[in-house]
Amino acid sequence: MRKIGILGLVLGFSALLFLPQAVSAQADVVTLDIPFEFMVENTMLPAGTYQITKVKDGNYRIANQKGDQKAMFMTETATNPTPVASFTLMFNVYGDKYYLAKFFHQGMTVGDALRQTAAEKELAQKVKPTTKIIEKGK
């Protein structure tokens, strides 16, 4: 009887050790609807529902629900003057071309920024970009 009690305690504590990792992993995946085609670095992605997954610090993967449209990208630190109300994507818009530029997690003023590609830099010299914001749940 005593062996069963000790085994139960060991299993219970083991589960608690792995719980923070599971919760952390869930926070590293965000799903949003993006209603227009857009560029992630040099990859064009069609409109659709996408998951952004943190692979490791500064490295992310974005993929549609089927997993057949995807891109890997690296980021740098970005700042926003005020905390965002929900997970927020910011796109640089040049005419009808959308480039994923930054994203912020709910309540944060520090987020992630993608580096501009040569093609985006060239567009930015010709056209002043506007910003399109997509917020999770809106």
N, C-alpha and C positions, 0 to 999 in steps of 0.2 A: 504494500500500500504506500509506504513512504517513497519507494522508487518512482511510482507514478506521479506523486506530488512534485518531486524534484524535476522529473522529466517535463511536467507541465510548466514549471517555472522557467526552465531553460528554454523551452520552445516559445514561451511568452516573451521573454527578454530578447530572444533572437528576432522575433517579429518586430519588436519595437526598434531594434537597431536598423532594420531595413526600411521601416516606414518613412523616415525623412527623405531617403533617396527616392522612393516612389512618388512622394508628394512633389519633390523638387523636379523630377522628370516630367510630371504632368504640367507644371508651370512653364516648361521649356517648349511646349507645343501650343500654338494658337491657330485657330481656324477662322477664316474670314471670306466673305464674298467680295470679289473684285469685278466690277461690271464693265471693264474695258480691257483691251489687250495692252500689255505693258512690257517694258524691258527690265530685266534684272541683269546688270552688267551687259554682256553681249548676247543674252538669250531672250528671244521674244516669247512671251507666254500669252495664251488667249484668255479672254474673260472667263471667270469661273470661281469655284470655291477652292481655296488654297489653304494648306497647312504650312506654317513657318515653324521649323524645328531648329532648336539650338543644338548644334553638333558638339561644340565646345566653345569656350570664350572667343568671341569675334568670328566664329564660323557658323554659318547657317545653311539650311536647305529649305527651299520653297517648292512645294509640289501640289498638283491638283489631287482631287480625291482618288482618281484612278491610278495616279502615280506615273502616268505616261507623259506629263508635261512637268518638267522640273528644272531647277538650277541650284547650284551651290554658289555661295558668295561669302566674302569676308567683309567685316565692318570695322569702323573706327568709332570712337566716342562722339556722340552728338549731344547737344543741349537744347532745351526748350525753355522759354522764360517762365512758363507756369506748368504745374503738373497736369497731365492729361487725365480726363475723366474715365477713359477706357482705352484698351489697346488701340494704338493709332498708327496707321501707315501714312506717310507723306510722299507724294509723287511730284517730281518736277515735270511740268507740262510744257512742251514746245509745239504749238499748233495742235496736231492730232496725235503726237507721240508722247507717251507717258513713260517716265523712268522712275523706278522705285528709288527713293532717295534716303529716307530715314524711317525709323519706327521707334515707338516708345511704349513701355508697359504701363498699365493703369497706375495712376498716382505718381508717376516718375517725371522728373525734369531732365534726367540723363538717360540717353538711349543709344541707338546704333545708327550709323550713317554708312551708306555704300560709297565707295570711291567712284567718281565720274569716269566713264570710259572716254576714249579719244573721240568717239562719235558724239557723245553727249557734250563734251567740251566744245566741239566744232559747232553744234547746234546752238549752244549758249552764246557763242560769239555773234551769231546771226539774229537770234530771237531771245528776248528776255523771257525767262520761264515764269509761269504762274505755278501755284501750288494747289494740288488736289489732295484732300484729306479723306481717308476712309477710316471710320471708327468701328470697332467691333460692336455688334448689336444695334447699329444705327443704319 
